[in-house]
């Protein structure tokens, strides 16, 4: 496993934090299901919806039990103003993954 620093935003802004990203040491296929990657083992996560210009959509942030992550992310992604959902640590706010839809 490799660890790098990553800022998942194209421009600097107050909420464009840099955080760790864990990469497979050898090739591994991306996750394409609603299952979270095995490395994510917390009982809950912070989900936040963002607009297409990478701004937080206030009111979307919620600490979500792991078994509800997929359904809450799906609900956010059906909103017209939500372009993507970031999954973050519920304890430290560290960025973990970006969730998108195939609309």
C-alpha positions in Angstrom: 0.0 0.0 0.0 1.2 3.5 -0.8 0.1 6.7 0.9 0.1 10.1 -0.8 -1.2 13.6 0.0 -4.2 14.6 -2.2 -6.4 17.6 -2.5 -9.6 16.4 -4.4 -10.5 19.9 -5.6 -9.3 21.8 -8.6 -8.9 25.2 -6.9 -7.9 26.4 -3.5 -10.8 27.4 -1.2 -11.5 27.2 2.6 -12.9 23.6 2.4 -10.4 22.2 -0.1 -8.3 20.3 2.4 -5.4 18.0 1.6 -5.5 14.6 3.1 -4.1 11.1 2.8 -5.0 8.7 0.0 -4.1 5.0 0.2 -3.2 3.3 -3.0 -2.7 -0.3 -3.9 1.0 -1.2 -4.3 0.1 -3.3 -7.3 -2.8 -2.8 -9.8 -6.2 -3.2 -8.3 -9.5 -2.5 -10.0 -11.5 0.5 -8.9 -14.6 -0.1 -6.8 -17.7 0.1 -9.0 -20.4 -1.1 -6.6 -22.1 0.5 -3.7 -19.8 -1.4 -1.4 -17.2 0.6 0.4 -13.5 -0.4 -0.1 -12.4 -2.9 2.5 -9.9 -0.3 3.9 -12.8 1.8 5.2 -13.8 0.1 8.4 -15.3 2.8 10.5 -18.8 2.4 11.9 -19.9 5.7 10.4 -18.7 8.4 7.9 -19.4 12.1 7.3 -21.0 12.6 3.9 -21.2 16.1 2.3 -22.8 17.1 -1.0 -21.0 19.5 -3.4 -22.0 21.6 -6.3 -20.4 21.4 -9.8 -18.2 24.4 -8.8 -16.9 22.3 -5.8 -18.7 24.2 -3.1 -20.3 22.5 -0.1 -24.1 22.5 -0.3 -25.0 23.4 3.3 -27.5 21.1 4.9 -26.2 18.0 3.2 -23.5 17.1 5.7 -24.4 14.2 7.9 -22.6 11.6 10.0 -24.0 8.4 8.5 -23.8 4.9 9.8 -21.9 2.7 7.4 -24.9 0.6 6.5 -26.7 3.8 5.3 -23.8 5.4 3.4 -25.0 4.1 0.0 -28.7 5.1 0.5 -27.8 8.6 1.8 -25.3 9.2 -1.0 -27.9 8.0 -3.6 -30.4 10.4 -2.1 -28.0 13.3 -2.3 -26.9 12.5 -5.8 -30.6 12.7 -7.0 -30.7 16.4 -6.0 -30.2 18.6 -9.1 -27.6 20.8 -7.3 -25.4 18.0 -6.0 -22.6 17.0 -8.5 -20.7 14.7 -6.1 -20.6 13.5 -2.5 -17.4 13.3 -0.5 -17.1 10.6 2.1 -15.0 11.8 5.0 -13.9 10.5 8.4 -16.6 11.2 11.0 -13.9 11.7 13.6 -11.2 13.7 11.9 -12.9 15.0 8.7 -10.2 13.5 6.5 -11.3 12.9 2.9 -11.8 9.2 2.1 -13.5 8.9 -1.2 -15.6 10.8 -3.8 -19.0 9.3 -4.7 -20.6 10.1 -8.1 -23.5 8.9 -10.1 -23.8 8.0 -13.8 -26.5 10.5 -14.7 
